[in-house]
Structures are given as C-alpha cells and as structure tokens.
C-alpha cells in the first residue's frame, strides 16, 4: 500500500481505508456496510424530522386547546 498509494494520488492510510471498506462491503471482513451506513443515516434523518414534526403538533394542539377554552369562557 505504501508504494501503490502515491501512484494513484493518495496517501497509504486513505488506500487502507478504501480496502477495508471494500472488504466490509463484500463480506470479507466484519463491519457495517456502506449500504447499511447510508440506510442508518437516512433513518436517523427521518427520525429527527418526525420528532420535530411531533413537537410542532404538540405545540399546535396546546395552542388550539387553549384557544377553544378561551372561546368557551368568553361565551
């Protein structure tokens, strides 16, 4: 790797990481595949968005419940 890396324009550590990633992706080495990492990232992003949406809905529910209570008290 030390001799090949400069020939392809990278440092040996980068080449080592690429080989490791390839080995994991092809099942030659244990670890989380690139596909699974992408899936996990997407699920975490979706989870974050859903939590944010739930928080907004809770605030809206509280707001409208208070507005309804105020309306009933004024009647």
MARBA-3410 file (N, C-alpha, C, O; in Angstrom, 1 decimal):
75
0.8,-1.2,0.0,0.0,0.0,0.0,0.9,1.3,0.0,0.5,2.3,-0.6 ~ 2.0,1.2,0.7,2.9,2.3,0.7,3.4,2.7,-0.7,3.6,3.9,-0.9 ~ 3.6,1.7,-1.5,4.1,2.0,-2.9,3.0,2.3,-3.9,3.2,3.1,-4.8 ~ 1.8,1.8,-3.6,0.8,2.0,-4.6,0.0,3.3,-4.4,-0.3,3.9,-5.4 ~ -0.1,3.7,-3.2,-0.9,4.9,-2.8,-0.4,6.1,-3.6,-1.2,6.8,-4.2
0.9,6.5,-3.6,1.3,7.6,-4.4,1.1,7.5,-5.9,0.9,8.5,-6.5 ~ 1.1,6.3,-6.4,0.8,6.1,-7.8,-0.6,6.5,-8.2,-0.8,6.9,-9.3 ~ -1.5,6.3,-7.3,-2.9,6.6,-7.6,-3.3,8.0,-7.0,-4.5,8.4,-7.0 ~ -2.4,8.7,-6.4,-2.6,10.1,-5.9,-3.3,10.2,-4.6,-4.1,11.1,-4.3 ~ -2.9,9.3,-3.6,-3.5,9.4,-2.3,-2.4,8.9,-1.3,-1.4,8.4,-1.7
-2.7,9.0,0.0,-1.8,8.6,1.0,-2.1,7.1,1.3,-3.3,6.7,1.1 ~ -1.2,6.4,1.9,-1.4,5.0,2.2,-2.6,4.8,3.2,-3.3,3.8,3.0 ~ -2.8,5.7,4.1,-3.9,5.5,5.1,-5.2,5.5,4.3,-6.1,4.8,4.6 ~ -5.4,6.4,3.4,-6.6,6.5,2.6,-6.8,5.2,1.8,-7.9,4.7,1.8 ~ -5.8,4.7,1.2,-5.9,3.5,0.4,-6.3,2.3,1.4,-7.1,1.5,1.0
-5.7,2.3,2.6,-6.0,1.3,3.6,-7.5,1.3,3.9,-8.2,0.3,4.0 ~ -8.0,2.5,4.1,-9.4,2.7,4.4,-10.3,2.2,3.3,-11.4,1.6,3.5 ~ -9.9,2.5,2.1,-10.7,2.1,0.9,-10.8,0.5,0.8,-11.8,0.0,0.6 ~ -9.6,-0.1,1.1,-9.5,-1.5,1.0,-10.4,-2.1,2.1,-11.1,-3.1,1.9 ~ -10.3,-1.6,3.3,-11.1,-2.0,4.5,-12.6,-1.9,4.1,-13.4,-2.8,4.4
-13.0,-0.8,3.6,-14.4,-0.5,3.2,-14.8,-1.6,2.2,-16.0,-2.1,2.3 ~ -14.0,-1.8,1.2,-14.3,-2.8,0.2,-14.5,-4.2,0.8,-15.4,-4.9,0.5 ~ -13.6,-4.6,1.7,-13.7,-5.9,2.4,-14.9,-6.0,3.2,-15.6,-7.1,3.2 ~ -15.4,-5.0,3.9,-16.6,-5.0,4.6,-17.8,-5.1,3.7,-18.7,-5.9,3.9 ~ -17.8,-4.3,2.6,-18.9,-4.3,1.7,-19.1,-5.6,1.0,-20.2,-6.0,0.6
-18.0,-6.3,0.7,-18.0,-7.6,0.0,-18.2,-8.8,1.0,-18.2,-9.9,0.5 ~ -18.2,-8.5,2.3,-18.4,-9.6,3.3,-17.1,-10.3,3.7,-17.2,-11.3,4.4 ~ -16.0,-9.8,3.2,-14.7,-10.5,3.6,-14.3,-10.1,5.0,-13.4,-10.7,5.6 ~ -14.8,-9.0,5.5,-14.5,-8.5,6.9,-15.8,-8.1,7.6,-16.7,-7.7,7.0 ~ -15.8,-8.3,8.9,-17.0,-7.9,9.7,-17.0,-6.4,9.7,-16.0,-5.7,9.7
-18.2,-5.9,9.8,-18.4,-4.5,9.9,-19.8,-4.1,9.3,-20.5,-4.9,8.8 ~ -20.0,-2.8,9.4,-21.3,-2.2,8.8,-21.0,-1.8,7.4,-20.0,-1.0,7.1 ~ -21.8,-2.3,6.4,-21.5,-2.0,5.0,-21.9,-0.6,4.7,-22.6,0.1,5.4 ~ -21.4,-0.1,3.6,-21.7,1.3,3.1,-23.2,1.4,2.9,-23.8,2.5,3.3 ~ -23.8,0.4,2.4,-25.3,0.5,2.2,-26.0,0.6,3.5,-27.0,1.4,3.6
-25.6,-0.2,4.5,-26.3,-0.1,5.8,-26.0,1.3,6.4,-26.9,1.9,7.1 ~ -24.8,1.8,6.3,-24.5,3.1,6.8,-25.4,4.2,6.2,-25.9,5.1,6.9 ~ -25.6,4.1,4.9,-26.5,5.1,4.2,-27.9,5.0,4.7,-28.6,5.9,5.0 ~ -28.3,3.7,4.9,-29.7,3.5,5.4,-29.9,4.0,6.8,-30.9,4.6,7.1 ~ -28.9,3.8,7.7,-28.9,4.3,9.0,-29.0,5.8,9.1,-29.7,6.4,9.8
-28.1,6.4,8.2,-28.1,7.9,8.2,-29.5,8.4,7.8,-30.0,9.4,8.3 ~ -30.1,7.8,6.7,-31.4,8.2,6.3,-32.4,8.0,7.3,-33.3,8.9,7.5 ~ -32.4,6.9,8.0,-33.4,6.7,9.1,-33.2,7.6,10.2,-34.2,8.1,10.8 ~ -32.0,8.0,10.6,-31.7,8.9,11.7,-32.2,10.3,11.3,-32.8,11.0,12.1 ~ -32.0,10.7,10.0,-32.5,12.0,9.5,-34.0,12.0,9.5,-34.6,13.0,10.0
-34.7,10.9,9.1,-36.1,10.8,9.1,-36.7,10.9,10.5,-37.7,11.5,10.8 ~ -36.0,10.2,11.4,-36.4,10.2,12.8,-36.3,11.6,13.4,-37.3,12.0,14.1 ~ -35.3,12.3,13.1,-35.1,13.7,13.6,-36.3,14.6,13.1,-36.8,15.4,13.8 ~ -36.6,14.4,11.8,-37.7,15.2,11.2,-39.0,14.9,11.8,-39.8,15.7,12.1 ~ -39.3,13.6,12.1,-40.5,13.2,12.7,-40.6,13.7,14.1,-41.7,14.1,14.6
-39.5,13.6,14.9,-39.5,14.2,16.2,-39.9,15.7,16.2,-40.6,16.2,17.0 ~ -39.3,16.4,15.2,-39.5,17.8,15.1,-41.0,18.1,14.8,-41.6,18.9,15.3 ~ -41.5,17.3,13.8,-42.9,17.4,13.5,-43.9,17.1,14.6,-44.9,17.8,14.9 ~ -43.5,16.1,15.4,-44.3,15.8,16.6,-44.3,16.9,17.6,-45.4,17.2,18.2 ~ -43.2,17.5,17.8,-43.1,18.6,18.7,-44.0,19.8,18.2,-44.6,20.4,19.1
-43.9,20.1,17.0,-44.8,21.1,16.4,-46.2,20.8,16.6,-47.0,21.7,17.0 ~ -46.6,19.6,16.4,-48.0,19.2,16.5,-48.5,19.3,18.0,-49.6,19.7,18.3 ~ -47.6,18.9,18.9,-47.9,19.1,20.3,-48.1,20.5,20.7,-49.1,20.9,21.4 ~ -47.3,21.4,20.2,-47.4,22.8,20.5,-48.7,23.4,19.8,-49.4,24.2,20.5 ~ -49.0,22.9,18.6,-50.3,23.3,18.0,-51.5,22.8,18.7,-52.5,23.6,18.9
-51.4,21.6,19.2,-52.6,21.0,20.0,-52.8,21.9,21.2,-53.9,22.2,21.6 ~ -51.7,22.2,21.9,-51.8,23.0,23.1,-52.4,24.4,22.8,-53.3,24.9,23.5 ~ -51.9,25.0,21.7,-52.4,26.3,21.3,-53.9,26.3,21.0,-54.6,27.2,21.5 ~ -54.3,25.3,20.2,-55.7,25.3,19.8,-56.6,24.9,21.0,-57.8,25.3,21.1 ~ -56.1,24.1,21.9,-56.9,23.7,23.1,-57.1,25.0,24.0,-58.2,25.2,24.5
-56.1,25.7,24.1,-56.2,27.0,24.9,-57.1,28.0,24.2,-57.9,28.6,24.9 ~ -57.1,28.1,22.9,-57.9,29.0,22.2,-59.4,28.5,22.3,-60.3,29.4,22.5 ~ -59.6,27.2,22.3,-61.0,26.7,22.4,-61.5,27.0,23.8,-62.7,27.4,24.0 ~ -60.6,26.8,24.8,-61.0,27.1,26.2,-61.3,28.6,26.4,-62.3,29.0,27.1 ~ -60.5,29.5,25.8,-60.7,30.9,25.9,-62.1,31.3,25.2,-62.8,32.1,25.7
-62.4,30.7,24.1,-63.6,30.9,23.4,-64.8,30.5,24.2,-65.8,31.3,24.2 ~ -64.7,29.4,24.9,-65.8,28.9,25.7,-66.1,29.8,26.9,-67.2,30.1,27.3 ~ -65.0,30.3,27.5,-65.1,31.2,28.6,-65.7,32.5,28.3,-66.3,33.2,29.1 ~ -65.4,33.0,27.1,-66.0,34.3,26.6,-67.4,34.2,26.2,-68.1,35.2,26.2 ~ -67.9,33.0,26.0,-69.3,32.8,25.6,-70.3,32.9,26.7,-71.5,32.7,26.6
END
